[in-house]
Amino acid sequence: MIGKVKMTGLLVALFVTVSVLPARAGLTVDLQNLVAEGGALNSKLTLFSFADQSCSDLGLVNADLKNLEASARSVTAGLTQPITMTTEDFDALDALSGMAREMSLSSVRLSMELQSIDDVAELFEYRAALSAMLELSNDIGSMADRILEMADRILVMADNIGAMANRILMTQQIQNSNIALTQASLLTTQQNMVLLSNSISSTIYNLTLGLVVADSNTLLDEMTVVNLTSENMAQELARLEGSTTLLLAGMVDLYSWMSISSQGASHYISGDTLTSLGDLSNIYAGLAFSLETYAATINNLAPLTDTAVLSDATASMLRLTADIGLMSARIMEMVDKIIIMADNIGLMADNIVATQQLQQTNIELTESSLLIAQNTTITAIKNMGL
């Protein structure tokens, strides 16, 4: 009988050992796998930057987050019998909650980086970045929740709570601190994205602005090579006047669009936008100088020019100076509107100051050349009795 009792006791002990140890060993391996998976993902997110990576790259990170969340769900679902916790298991849980905190801090960094980025080429890319960032913050939050749920489930299933009480309390304190920091960071990320989505990136103007710059350059090239004579001055100036009228229409459309947009939302200034506006001010200084040169030529050729031709030429000159002066003024006003409504003045301070200095120099040159051109043209009209 005693032999049977001893045998029964051995069988029970063996059963308990077999039923507990494999579960513990399996959990430890699962947790280590999660730590490895989370560590790789955390490193990838830490190295991510909008400066040299795209929204599709961030989409891959989001996919990895979903995979990590699914892995945590799988581990939780497998916790169906009592387990004996080890120090390694607690270390893994601490590491996982720490990774969630670090990932949330990376999301804050990226949201700030998106605010200051200068070279988002298209509005589509900008909106895709906003969407990807919101998805990122949501996925990090979901992943952190799954880790917390898994940890809670592990503690519920643990059969050695008394022996590991101090370590359990330490892990809970670490997790509570990490989850609070994670939630705060994710809230900051989402608030940053809301601010961005309620603002207008100046990149939305860049395509139209680029066309205006290209057309203005074309006009400058045309005006530079034109050689006015007493025979062709009226014809050449009329042709240039036609090109200028079309350019003015495009400039006014852009100005109106920017004015309406500025009434309802703030702007995040793109460095490309400032560069294009600075380029335009350079171009219009060149256009005004060409008109100054034309006026001097017309004044010199006036005595040798047919009255009708001279009359048409001088009328075109006055319209050209008015149109180019108007466009030059609109360029200044567009810069002012963007800067006044800017949310990222501090980040773009150097670019803004450089653009303003360039424009101030160019507007002075432009106004001086236009004034000389007008006065010279008016003098020719007066002298020739037109």
C-alpha positions as CSV (number, residue, x, y, z in Angstrom):
1,M,0.0,0.0,0.0
2,I,2.8,2.4,1.0
3,G,4.5,1.5,-2.3
4,K,1.4,2.4,-4.2
5,V,1.1,5.8,-2.4
6,K,4.8,6.6,-3.2
7,M,4.2,5.6,-6.8
8,T,1.1,7.8,-6.9
9,G,3.0,10.7,-5.4
10,L,5.7,10.3,-8.0
11,L,3.2,10.2,-10.8
12,V,1.5,13.3,-9.5
13,A,4.8,15.1,-9.2
14,L,5.8,14.0,-12.6
15,F,2.4,15.1,-14.0
16,V,2.7,18.6,-12.4
17,T,6.3,18.9,-13.7
18,V,5.3,17.9,-17.2
19,S,2.2,20.2,-17.2
20,V,3.9,23.3,-15.9
21,L,7.5,23.3,-17.2
22,P,6.6,23.0,-20.9
23,A,4.1,25.8,-20.6
24,R,6.7,28.0,-18.8
25,A,9.4,27.2,-21.4
26,G,7.0,27.8,-24.2
27,L,6.0,31.2,-22.8
28,T,9.6,32.2,-22.3
29,V,10.4,31.4,-25.9
30,D,7.3,33.3,-27.1
31,L,8.2,36.3,-25.1
32,Q,11.8,36.3,-26.3
33,N,10.5,36.1,-29.9
34,L,8.2,39.0,-29.2
35,V,11.2,41.0,-27.8
36,A,13.3,40.2,-30.9
37,E,10.4,41.1,-33.3
38,G,9.7,44.3,-31.3
39,G,13.4,45.2,-31.1
40,A,13.8,45.0,-34.9
41,L,10.7,47.1,-35.5
42,N,11.7,49.7,-32.9
43,S,15.1,50.0,-34.6
44,K,13.5,50.4,-38.0
45,L,11.2,53.1,-36.6
46,T,14.0,54.9,-34.8
47,L,16.0,55.2,-38.1
48,F,13.0,56.2,-40.2
49,S,13.0,59.8,-41.5
50,F,10.8,61.6,-44.0
51,A,13.9,63.3,-45.3
52,D,15.1,60.2,-47.2
53,Q,12.2,57.8,-47.0
54,S,8.7,57.8,-48.4
55,C,5.2,57.2,-47.0
56,S,5.3,53.7,-48.6
57,D,8.3,52.9,-46.4
58,L,6.3,54.0,-43.3
59,G,3.5,51.8,-44.6
60,L,5.8,48.8,-44.2
61,V,6.5,49.8,-40.6
62,N,2.8,50.0,-40.0
63,A,2.5,46.5,-41.4
64,D,5.2,45.3,-39.1
65,L,3.3,46.8,-36.2
66,K,0.2,44.9,-37.1
67,N,2.2,41.7,-37.3
68,L,3.7,42.4,-33.8
69,E,0.2,43.1,-32.5
70,A,-1.0,39.8,-34.0
71,S,1.9,37.9,-32.4
72,A,1.0,39.3,-29.0
73,R,-2.6,38.3,-29.5
74,S,-1.4,34.8,-30.4
75,V,0.6,34.5,-27.2
76,T,-2.3,35.7,-25.1
77,A,-4.6,33.2,-26.8
78,G,-2.2,30.4,-25.9
79,L,-2.3,31.1,-22.2
80,T,-4.8,28.4,-21.2
81,Q,-3.1,26.7,-18.2
82,P,-1.2,27.8,-15.1
83,I,2.4,29.0,-15.7
84,T,5.4,29.5,-13.5
85,M,6.9,32.9,-14.1
86,T,10.6,33.4,-14.4
87,T,12.8,36.5,-14.1
88,E,13.5,36.2,-17.8
89,D,9.7,36.5,-18.5
90,F,9.4,39.7,-16.4
91,D,12.5,41.1,-18.2
92,A,10.8,40.5,-21.5
93,L,7.5,42.1,-20.4
94,D,9.5,45.2,-19.1
95,A,11.3,45.3,-22.4
96,L,8.1,45.1,-24.5
97,S,6.4,47.9,-22.6
98,G,9.6,50.0,-22.9
99,M,9.7,49.4,-26.7
100,A,6.1,50.6,-27.0
101,R,7.1,53.8,-25.2
102,E,10.1,54.3,-27.5
103,M,8.0,53.7,-30.6
104,S,5.5,56.3,-29.4
105,L,8.3,58.8,-28.9
106,S,9.5,58.1,-32.5
107,S,6.0,58.9,-33.7
108,V,6.2,62.3,-31.9
109,R,9.6,62.9,-33.6
110,L,8.2,62.0,-37.0
111,S,5.2,64.3,-36.5
112,M,7.5,67.2,-35.8
113,E,9.7,66.3,-38.7
114,L,6.7,66.3,-41.0
115,Q,5.9,69.8,-39.8
116,S,9.4,71.1,-40.7
117,I,9.9,69.2,-44.0
118,D,10.8,71.4,-46.9
119,D,10.7,69.2,-50.0
120,V,7.4,67.3,-50.0
121,A,7.0,67.4,-53.8
122,E,3.2,67.0,-54.1
123,L,0.0,67.6,-52.1
124,F,-0.7,63.8,-52.6
125,E,2.5,62.9,-50.8
126,Y,1.8,65.4,-48.0
127,R,-1.7,64.0,-47.4
128,A,-0.4,60.5,-47.6
129,A,2.2,61.3,-44.9
130,L,-0.5,62.7,-42.7
131,S,-2.6,59.5,-43.2
132,A,0.4,57.3,-42.6
133,M,1.3,59.1,-39.4
134,L,-2.2,58.8,-38.0
135,E,-2.2,55.1,-38.8
136,L,1.2,54.8,-37.2
137,S,0.0,56.3,-33.9
138,N,-3.1,54.1,-33.9
139,D,-1.1,51.0,-34.6
140,I,1.4,51.7,-31.8
141,G,-1.5,52.3,-29.4
142,S,-3.1,49.0,-30.4
143,M,0.1,47.1,-30.1
144,A,0.8,48.7,-26.6
145,D,-2.7,47.6,-25.6
146,R,-2.1,44.0,-26.7
147,I,1.2,43.9,-24.8
148,L,-0.6,45.1,-21.6
149,E,-3.4,42.6,-22.1
150,M,-0.9,39.8,-22.5
151,A,1.0,40.9,-19.4
152,D,-2.2,41.0,-17.4
153,R,-3.2,37.6,-18.7
154,I,0.2,36.1,-17.8
155,L,-0.1,37.4,-14.2
156,V,-3.6,35.9,-13.9
157,M,-2.3,32.5,-15.0
158,A,0.8,32.6,-12.9
159,D,1.0,30.0,-10.1
160,N,3.9,31.5,-8.3
161,I,2.7,35.0,-7.5
162,G,3.7,34.8,-3.9
163,A,7.3,33.9,-4.6
164,M,7.6,36.6,-7.3
165,A,5.5,39.3,-5.6
166,N,8.2,41.9,-5.5
167,R,9.1,41.4,-9.1
168,I,5.5,41.5,-10.1
169,L,5.0,44.8,-8.4
170,M,8.1,46.2,-10.1
171,T,6.9,45.1,-13.5
172,Q,3.5,46.6,-12.9
173,Q,5.0,49.9,-11.9
174,I,7.3,49.9,-15.0
175,Q,4.3,49.1,-17.2
176,N,2.1,51.7,-15.7
177,S,4.8,54.3,-16.2
178,N,5.5,53.2,-19.8
179,I,1.8,53.0,-20.8
180,A,1.2,56.6,-19.4
181,L,4.2,57.9,-21.4
182,T,3.1,56.0,-24.5
183,Q,-0.5,57.4,-24.3
184,A,0.8,60.9,-23.8
185,S,3.2,60.6,-26.7
186,L,0.6,59.2,-29.0
187,L,-1.8,62.0,-28.0
188,T,0.9,64.5,-28.9
189,T,1.4,62.9,-32.3
190,Q,-2.3,62.9,-33.1
191,Q,-2.6,66.5,-32.0
192,N,0.3,67.5,-34.3
193,M,-1.4,65.7,-37.2
194,V,-4.7,67.4,-36.5
195,L,-2.9,70.8,-36.5
196,L,-1.2,69.9,-39.8
197,S,-4.5,68.6,-41.4
198,N,-6.2,71.9,-40.4
199,S,-3.4,73.8,-42.0
200,I,-2.4,74.2,-45.6
201,S,1.0,73.2,-46.7
202,S,2.3,75.7,-49.2
203,T,3.3,72.7,-51.3
204,I,-0.3,72.9,-52.7
205,Y,0.8,76.0,-54.7
206,N,4.1,74.7,-56.0
207,L,2.8,73.1,-59.2
208,T,1.0,76.3,-60.3
209,L,3.8,78.4,-59.0
210,G,6.3,76.4,-61.0
211,L,4.3,77.0,-64.2
212,V,4.2,80.7,-63.5
213,V,8.0,80.7,-62.9
214,A,8.5,78.8,-66.2
215,D,6.3,81.1,-68.2
216,S,7.9,84.2,-66.6
217,N,11.3,82.8,-67.6
218,T,10.1,82.3,-71.1
219,L,8.9,85.9,-71.3
220,L,12.2,87.1,-69.9
221,D,14.1,85.1,-72.5
222,E,11.9,86.6,-75.3
223,M,12.4,90.1,-74.0
224,T,16.1,89.7,-73.7
225,V,16.6,88.8,-77.4
226,V,14.2,91.3,-78.9
227,N,15.9,94.1,-80.8
228,L,13.5,97.0,-81.4
229,T,13.7,99.0,-84.6
230,S,11.7,101.9,-86.0
231,E,9.9,99.4,-88.2
232,N,9.2,96.5,-85.8
233,M,8.7,98.2,-82.4
234,A,4.9,98.2,-82.4
235,Q,4.6,94.6,-83.6
236,E,7.2,93.2,-81.2
237,L,5.8,95.1,-78.2
238,A,2.3,94.0,-79.1
239,R,3.4,90.4,-79.2
240,L,5.2,90.7,-75.8
241,E,2.1,92.4,-74.5
242,G,0.0,89.4,-75.5
243,S,2.3,87.0,-73.6
244,T,2.3,89.3,-70.6
245,T,-1.5,89.4,-70.5
246,L,-1.7,85.6,-70.4
247,L,1.0,85.5,-67.7
248,L,-0.9,88.1,-65.7
249,A,-4.0,86.0,-65.8
250,G,-2.2,83.0,-64.4
251,M,-0.5,85.2,-61.7
252,V,-3.9,86.7,-60.6
253,D,-5.5,83.2,-60.4
254,L,-2.7,82.0,-58.2
255,Y,-2.9,85.2,-56.0
256,S,-6.7,84.8,-55.7
257,W,-6.4,81.1,-54.7
258,M,-3.7,81.9,-52.1
259,S,-5.8,84.8,-50.7
260,I,-8.9,82.7,-50.3
261,S,-7.0,79.9,-48.8
262,S,-5.3,82.2,-46.3
263,Q,-8.7,83.4,-45.0
264,G,-9.7,80.0,-43.7
265,A,-6.5,78.2,-42.6
266,S,-2.9,78.8,-41.6
267,H,0.1,77.6,-43.6
268,Y,3.1,75.4,-43.2
269,I,5.7,77.0,-45.4
270,S,7.7,74.8,-47.8
271,G,11.2,75.9,-48.6
272,D,10.4,75.1,-52.3
273,T,7.6,77.7,-52.2
274,L,9.9,80.4,-50.8
275,T,12.6,79.5,-53.4
276,S,10.1,79.8,-56.3
277,L,8.8,83.2,-55.0
278,G,12.4,84.4,-54.7
279,D,13.1,83.2,-58.2
280,L,10.0,85.1,-59.5
281,S,11.2,88.4,-57.9
282,N,14.6,87.9,-59.7
283,I,12.8,87.3,-63.0
284,Y,10.6,90.4,-62.6
285,A,13.5,92.6,-61.9
286,G,14.9,91.3,-65.2
287,L,11.7,92.0,-67.0
288,A,11.5,95.6,-65.6
289,F,15.1,96.2,-66.7
290,S,14.2,95.0,-70.2
291,L,11.4,97.5,-70.3
292,E,13.8,100.3,-69.2
293,T,16.1,99.3,-72.1
294,Y,13.1,99.3,-74.5
295,A,12.0,102.8,-73.4
296,A,15.5,104.2,-74.0
297,T,15.6,102.6,-77.5
298,I,12.1,103.9,-78.4
299,N,13.0,107.4,-77.2
300,N,16.2,107.3,-79.4
301,L,14.3,106.0,-82.4
302,A,11.2,108.2,-82.0
303,P,12.3,110.9,-84.5
304,L,12.8,108.2,-87.1
305,T,9.6,106.3,-86.5
306,D,6.2,106.6,-88.2
307,T,3.8,108.3,-85.9
308,A,1.2,105.5,-86.0
309,V,3.9,102.9,-85.2
310,L,5.3,105.1,-82.4
311,S,1.9,105.7,-80.9
312,D,1.1,101.9,-80.8
313,A,4.6,101.1,-79.4
314,T,4.4,103.7,-76.6
315,A,0.8,102.6,-75.7
316,S,2.1,99.0,-75.5
317,M,5.0,100.1,-73.3
318,L,2.7,101.8,-70.8
319,R,0.5,98.7,-70.6
320,L,3.6,96.4,-70.2
321,T,5.0,98.5,-67.4
322,A,1.6,98.5,-65.6
323,D,1.2,94.7,-66.0
324,I,4.7,93.8,-64.9
325,G,4.4,96.2,-62.0
326,L,1.2,94.6,-60.9
327,M,2.6,91.1,-61.1
328,S,5.7,92.1,-59.2
329,A,3.5,93.6,-56.4
330,R,1.4,90.4,-56.3
331,I,4.5,88.3,-55.7
332,M,5.4,90.4,-52.7
333,E,1.8,90.1,-51.4
334,M,1.8,86.3,-51.8
335,V,4.9,86.0,-49.7
336,D,3.4,88.3,-47.1
337,K,0.2,86.3,-47.0
338,I,2.0,83.0,-46.5
339,I,4.3,84.3,-43.9
340,I,1.6,86.0,-41.9
341,M,-0.5,82.8,-41.7
342,A,2.6,80.5,-41.2
343,D,2.6,78.0,-38.3
344,N,6.3,77.1,-38.7
345,I,7.9,80.6,-38.9
346,G,10.6,79.5,-36.3
347,L,11.6,76.4,-38.3
348,M,11.8,78.4,-41.6
349,A,13.2,81.6,-40.1
350,D,16.4,81.6,-42.1
351,N,14.6,80.8,-45.4
352,I,12.0,83.5,-44.8
353,V,14.6,86.2,-44.0
354,A,16.6,85.3,-47.0
355,T,13.6,85.4,-49.3
356,Q,12.4,88.7,-47.8
357,Q,15.9,90.3,-48.3
358,L,16.1,89.0,-51.9
359,Q,12.6,90.4,-52.6
360,Q,13.3,93.7,-51.0
361,T,16.3,94.1,-53.2
362,N,14.5,93.0,-56.4
363,I,11.4,95.1,-55.7
364,E,13.6,98.2,-55.5
365,L,15.3,97.3,-58.7
366,T,12.0,96.5,-60.4
367,E,10.2,99.7,-59.3
368,S,13.2,101.8,-60.3
369,S,13.4,100.3,-63.8
370,L,9.6,100.6,-64.3
371,L,9.6,104.2,-63.2
372,I,12.4,105.0,-65.6
373,A,10.6,103.1,-68.4
374,Q,7.4,105.0,-67.8
375,N,9.0,108.4,-67.5
376,T,11.1,107.8,-70.6
377,T,8.0,106.6,-72.6
378,I,6.0,109.6,-71.5
379,T,8.8,111.9,-72.4
380,A,8.8,110.4,-75.9
381,I,5.1,110.8,-76.2
382,K,5.3,114.4,-75.1
383,N,8.3,115.2,-77.4
384,M,6.7,113.7,-80.4
385,G,3.3,115.3,-79.8
386,L,1.4,112.0,-79.6
